[in-house]
Amino acid sequence: MINKKALEAALVRSLGLRPQESCLIVTDTIKEPIGRSFYDFARTITARAAIVVIEPTREHAAEPPADVAEKMCCFDVQLLITDRSLTHTAARRKASAKGARIATMPGITEEIINRCLDIDYKTLRRNSAHLCVLLAQTKTVRVTTALGTDISFTVGKNQFFGGEGGVFDKPGDYGNLPEGEVSFSPAHSGGVYIVDASFPDLGLVESPLAFKVKDGKVYEISGKQSSSIVKRLDQVGPAAYKIAELGIGLNPKAKIIGNILEDEKVIGTAHIAVGNNCSYGGSNDVPLHLDGVIRAPDIYIDNKKIMQRGKFISGFFPKSE
């Protein structure tokens, strides 16, 4: 059963739903029971709540049906509670451009909802904003690990994600729930990254997966489960191999459980994605976005270390007021 405090955290403290506003729940046949729980709670706030149930999309970043995409442009507040992510879709971007406040919850479970939604959003927002400001002033980010990750990113001018810390209270705001990451789509990248935590649909990886990157594209993937990843990418085409995102986890209650939605928010992790980067202002519009989560990294911004083996350097975040 979903905790009422978690429902309230999402619809009130995060999205700020008000009685005079409209609210749309988009869910699929896999996540429909969870979607209906949020719909029922939304109806206690506003009489203008609606729910749409779709068939599961084939892949993360694949578009919902056209009539649903059109409907999404007509509501103030939206929760997209589906098995595969709708975050990086044209439908979500168009609805955001119309002013909708949107939280996406791909692959969400009751366990994740009850553990990770009822958090201190004020502190998360402050820490997220602090990291976003620093990254916006940064030219290069380097991530290394004891397992062999050593990859560098040029920050570039694409948009940052997560600076609002899960408080989507302004027109056009969007993000994941649970929230707790700051991320961006790098202009350039090169090196190697070792995914040793989790990967979409693989869950907790059986053994580390190595991704070699040159000129912003993955050119080799190795490891016990690599063939299934290569197959998914090849079904989309060469553009699927483009590095789309570097993210840093910030949610104080998140744990690595084998579900990307939560795992990528864990403090002490970084994640790197391939595929669609349009939500960051990029132009790689492919129907796929896959994040690999990395444990205990060292992270440098312009050669200054901000994290050592998964621990932020002491004093990195501003003290609470």
ZAVO-223585 format. One record per atom (N, C-alpha, C): x, y, z. Coordinates in steps of 0.1 Angstrom, whole numbers, plus 5000, padded with zeros to 4 digits. Example, Ala and Ser with C-alpha at 12.3 -4.5 7.8 and 13.67 -1.06 7.14 Angstrom:
% ZAVO-223585
513249435078
512349555078
513249675078
512849785071
513749895071
512950005079
END
This chain:
% ZAVO-223585
500849885000
500050005000
500950135000
500550234992
501250354991
500950445003
502050495009
501850585021
501250715017
500350765024
499650895021
500651005021
501651005030
502651105030
503451115017
503650995010
504350994998
503551054987
502251024987
501351084977
501251234978
501251274991
501151424994
502451484990
503651424992
504951474988
504951504974
504451404966
504551424951
503651534946
502351524949
501351614943
501251744950
501651764962
501551884969
502951954971
503851884978
505151944981
506051954968
505951864959
506751864947
506051944936
504851904932
504151964920
503252084924
502952094937
502152204941
500752214935
500152104933
498752094928
497752174936
497052264930
496052344937
494652304932
493552334940
492252294937
491752354924
492152464920
491652524907
492352474895
493352384897
494152334886
493652204881
494152164868
493852034863
495051944865
494751814866
495851714868
495551594860
496651554852
496551434844
497551324849
497051204850
497851094853
497951004840
499150994834
499350904823
500050784828
499450664827
500050544831
499850434821
500350314823
500250204814
499650084821
499449984813
498749864819
499649794829
500949824829
501849764839
501849834852
501749964851
501850054863
500450114867
499450064861
498050114863
497650124878
497850014886
497450024900
498150144908
499450174905
500050284911
499550414905
499350414892
498750534886
497350574892
496550474895
495250504900
495350544915
496350504922
496550554936
496750704936
497650754926
497850894925
496650974920
495950904911
494750974905
493750984916
493550884925
492550894936
492951004945
494251024948
494651124957
494551264951
494851274937
494651404930
493151444931
492251354931
490851394931
490451454945
491251424955
490951484968
491351634968
492151674958
492651814958
491851894947
491651824936
490951904925
489851814918
488851874914
487751804907
488151784892
489251844888
489651844874
490851744872
490651624877
491651524876
491251414866
492151364858
491851264848
493051164847
492751044842
493750944841
493550874827
494750844821
494750784808
495650664809
495250544805
495950424805
496350384791
497650364789
498150334775
498850194776
499050134764
499850014763
501350054766
502149964772
503550004775
504250034762
505050134763
505950164751
507050064750
507650054738
508649954736
509949984743
510350114743
511650144748
511550274756
512550304765
512650434771
512850544761
512050654762
512150764752
511250744740
510550624739
509650604728
508350684731
507750734720
506650834722
505350754726
504450824734
503150774737
502250794724
501050734724
500150754713
499850904711
499550934698
499451084694
498251144702
497151074704
496051134711
496451164726
497251084732
497651114745
498651224746
499551234736
500451354735
499651484734
498651474726
497751594725
497051634738
496551534745
495951554758
496851614768
498151574767
499151624777
499351774776
498951834765
499151974763
498052054770
497051994776
495852054781
495752054796
496752004803
496651994818
497752074825
497452124837
498452204844
499552124851
499152014857
500051924865
499851784859
501051714858
500951574852
501951484859
501551364861
502351254865
502451144855
503551114850
503751014839
504250884846
503350794849
503750674857
503650554848
504750524842
504850414832
506050324834
505950214827
507050114829
508350174822
508250224810
509350284802
509150434803
510350504803
510350644805
509750724794
508950824798
508450924788
509151064790
510151064799
510851184801
511451254789
512151174781
512851224769
512051204757
510851244757
509951234745
509551374740
509151384728
508651504722
507351544729
506551444733
505251464739
505451534753
506451494760
506651564773
507251704771
508151714761
508751844759
507651944754
506751904745
505651994741
504752034752
504351944761
503551974772
504252074782
505552054784
506352144792
506352284786
506452284773
506552414766
505152484767
504052414769
502752474771
502552524785
503552494794
503552534808
503152434818
502952304814
502652194823
503752174833
503452144845
504452094855
504351944855
505451874853
505451734850
506451664858
506051554865
506951454871
506751324864
507951264860
507851134853
508351034864
507750914863
508050804873
508250674866
509250664857
509350534850
509850424858
509150304858
509550194865
509350204880
508550294884
508350314899
507650194905
507950174918
507350074926
506850134939
505950064946
505550104959
506650124968
507650034968
508750044977
509550174975
509750204962
510550324959
509750454964
508450444961
507550564964
507650584979
507450474987
507350495002
508650525008
509750495002
511050525007
511650655003
511450694990
512250804985
511450934982
510150934983
509451064979
509251154991
509051105003
508851185015
510251225021
510851335014
512151375018
512151525021
513251585025
513451725028
513751795014
512651835008
512851904994
513652034995
513552105007
514252235008
515752205008
516252105015
517652075015
518052025001
517251934996
517651884982
517751994972
516752084973
516752194963
518052284965
518352314977
519552394980
520852324975
520952194978
522152124973
522252104958
521052084952
520952064937
521352194930
520852304935
521052434930
522552474931
523152434942
524552464944
525452384934
525152264932
525852184922
525652234908
524452264905
524152324891
524952444888
524952534898
525752664896
527152634894
527752544901
529152514900
529452454886
528552354882
528752294869
528652394857
527752484859
527552584848
528752674846
529552684857
530852764856
532052674852
531752544850
532852444848
533052424833
534352404829
534652364815
534652214813
535352144823
535451994821
535151924834
534551804833
534251714844
534951584841
535651534852
536351404850
535751304861
535551184857
535051084866
535950964865
536450924877
537350804878
536850704889
537150584888
536850484898
538050384900
538050314911
539050214913
538950104903
537750074897
537649964888
538150004874
538450134871
539050164858
538250274851
537150324856
536550434849
537450554849
537650614837
538450734836
537850804823
536950894825
536250964814
536151104817
536351194807
536251334808
535151384799
534451494804
533351554797
533651704796
533351764784
533251904782
531851954785
531652044794
530252074799
529452134787
529952234780
529252294769
528052384773
527152404765
526052504767
524652444768
524552304769
523252244770
522652274784
521352244785
520652274797
521052174808
520852224821
521052134832
519752084837
519751974844
518551904848
518751884863
517651914871
517751874885
517951984895
518252104890
518552224899
517452264908
516152224904
515052264913
514852164924
515652054925
515551964936
514251904938
513551874928
512251804930
511051894932
511252024933
510152114935
509752174921
508752114915
508352154902
507152254903
507352374908
506252464911
506152574901
506952584891
506852684881
506452624867
505652704859
505252654846
506452604838
506252484832
507252424824
508252334832
508252344845
509152254853
508852104851
509952024851
509751884849
510851814856
510751684858
511751604864
511251464868
512151384873
511851254878
511351264892
510451174896
510251144911
510350994912
511250954922
511951044932
512951124924
513151244930
514151334925
515451314933
516551374928
517751364935
518951344925
518951414915
520151414906
520351544899
521551574896
521951694888
522651634876
522151674864
522751614852
522751714840
523551674830
523651754818
524051664807
523951714795
524351644783
525651714778
526751634779
528051704776
528251734761
529051834759
529351874745
530251774738
531251724746
532251624741
532551534753
533051414750
533451324760
534351214754
535151164763
536151054758
536750984770
536950854768
537550774779
536850644780
536750594792
536050464795
535250474808
534050424808
533350414821
532950274824
532950234837
532650104841
531350104849
530350044844
529050034851
529049914860
529049944873
529149834883
528049824892
526949904890
525849904899
524649854891
524049924882
522849874875
522749934861
521849874853
521549924840
520149884836
519449964829
518049944826
517749804821
516749744827
516249604824
517249494828
518549524830
519449424835
519349424851
518949534857
518849544871
520349554876
520549494888
521949494893
522849404884
523949464879
524749394869
525449284876
525549174868
526249054873
527749074875
528249144866
529749184867
529849314859
530949384862
531149524855
531049524840
530449624835
530349644821
531249764817
532049754807
532949854802
532449924789
532350054789
531950134778
533150224774
533650204762
534750284757
534150394748
534650514750
534050634744
535150714737
534850754725
535750844717
534850944709
535251074710
534451174703
533051174706
532651144719
531251154723
530451034720
531050924715
530250804711
530850684717
530050594722
530550464726
530950384714
532150324714
532550244702
532850104706
532850064719
533049934723
532349904737
531649794738
531049764751
531449614754
531949594766
532449464770
531949424783
531849294786
531349244799
530349134797
530049064807
529248944807
527848974800
527249084803
525949114798
525949214786
527049234780
527149344770
526449314757
526249184754
525649154741
524149204740
523449194751
522049244752
521949394750
522949464755
522949604754
523249644739
524249584734
524549614720
523349584711
522649474713
521449444705
520449554706
520149604718
519249714720
519649844712
520949874713
521449994707
521349974691
521749864687
521749844672
520349844666
519349804674
517949814669
517549954666
518250054673
517950194671
518850254660
520050214660
521050264650
522250334656
523150384648
524450434653
524250554663
523150634661
522950754670
522650714684
522250584686
521950544700
523250534708
524350524702
525650514709
526150644714
525550754711
526050884715
525850904730
526850964737
526750994751
525751104753
524751084761
523651174762
523651254775
524251194786
524051254799
525151204809
525551294817
526351264829
525551314841
525251234851
524451274863
525151234876
524751304886
525351284900
524151274909
524151164917
523051144926
523051224939
521851264944
521751344956
520551314965
519851204963
518651174971
519151104984
518851164996
519451105009
518850965013
517650935007
517050805011
517150695000
517650734988
517750634978
518850524980
518550404976
519550294977
519650224963
520750154961
520950084949
520249954951
519149934943
518349814944
518149744930
518749804920
518549744906
517449804898
516949914902
515949994895
516550134892
516750164879
517450284875
516850414881
515550414881
514850534886
515350574900
515550474909
516150504922
517650504922
518250404916
519650394917
520450514912
519950584902
520750694897
520650824906
519750814916
519550924926
520450894938
521050784940
521850754952
523050844954
523150904966
524350984969
525550884969
526650934962
527850854961
527850774948
526950804938
527050744925
527050854914
527550814903
527350884890
526650794880
526050854870
525450774860
525750844846
525950754836
526250804823
525250734813
524550814805
523550764796
523950774781
523450684773
523550694758
522150714753
522150774741
520850794734
520350934733
519050944736
518351074734
518851184744
519151304738
519651414747
518851534745
517651524738
516851644735
516351714747
516051654758
515551714770
516551814776
517851804772
518951894776
519251994766
518452004755
518752104745
519552044734
519851914734
520651854723
519751814711
520351754702
519651724689
519551574686
520051484695
520051344692
518751284695
517751294686
516351264688
516151114684
516551024693
516350884690
515450824701
514650714698
513750664708
514350564718
515350614725
516050534735
516950634744
516950594757
517850664766
518150574777
519450524779
519750424788
520950474797
520650464810
521650514820
522350394826
523650404828
524450304836
524950374848
524750304860
525050364873
526450314878
527250404883
528650374887
528750404902
529250314909
529450324923
530750394927
530750474938
531950524945
532950594936
532450694928
533450754919
534250864926
535350904920
535951034922
535551124911
535151244915
534651344905
535451474906
535851524895
536651644895
535951744886
535851874890
535351974881
536552074879
536952084867
538152164863
539352134873
539552004874
540651944882
540551964897
539452014902
539152024916
538251914920
538751834930
537951714934
536751754943
535551714939
534451734947
533851614954
534251494949
533851364955
535051264954
535251194965
536251094966
535650964971
535750864962
535150734964
533750734969
532950814963
531550824966
531150924977
532150994983
531851084994
532151224989
531151314990
531451454987
532451504997
533351594992
534351655000
533751735011
534251725023
533751795035
533551945032
532351995035
532152135033
531752175019
531552075010
531152104997
529852174995
528852125003
527552185002
527352295013
526652405010
526352515020
525652455032
525852515043
525152475055
523752525055
522852455061
521452495062
521352615071
520352705067
520152825074
519452805087
END
